Amino acid sequence: MDEVYRSGFNIYALVGKVKKRLRWDSKRKFPDKVILRVCAEYKTCKPAIKEHWPWFVKVLKAQSEAYYAEEAQKEHKQLSGRGGGLSLADILAISQKGGVYAGGD
């Protein structure tokens, strides 16, 4: 991130601008992995970037979505590896019948 900052891309200011526009709590942060992904993409795309703000918003959205999708996949893999739980199809079938699941896991 320091190298990217020294090259003229003030990611810290842009993150602050996003937080201000979205009225985020000051304690809420972007995951470091997302910011690092944005920096890596900046290093690749730098010559073609005309305006930092629109580029940043587009890339931040794309990298955030990719990051959270990967995290959801990891979580799903962990949960499905435990076994013993109901599948989504089972839960939907129970709820459509008006039943209540009273099982353990």
C-alpha positions, 0 to 999 in steps of 0.5 A, a space after each residue: 500500500 505504501 508503494 501505491 501511495 507513493 505512486 500518487 494514489 491516495 487510497 486512504 483519502 478515497 476510503 475516507 471519502 467512501 465512508 463519509 458518503 455512506 455515513 459509516 461508523 468511524 470504527 467500521 473498516 474495509 477488510 485489509 484484503 479488499 484494500 490490498 486487492 484494490 492496490 494490486 489492481 491499481 498497479 496493473 491499471 495505473 496507465 489507463 486510469 483517467 480519474 481516480 474516484 470513478 475507477 476506485 468506486 468501480 474496483 472497490 465494489 467489484 473487489 468487495 463482492 469477490 472477497 465476500 463471495 469467497 468468504 461465503 464459499 469458505 464458510 459454506 465449506 466449513 458448515 457443510 463439512 460438519 455434517 448433521 445439519 439440515 439442507 436448505 431443501 429440508 428447511 424449505 420443505 419443513 417451513 412450507 408444511 408449517 412445521 417447526 424444526 425441533 432437532 439438535 443440529 
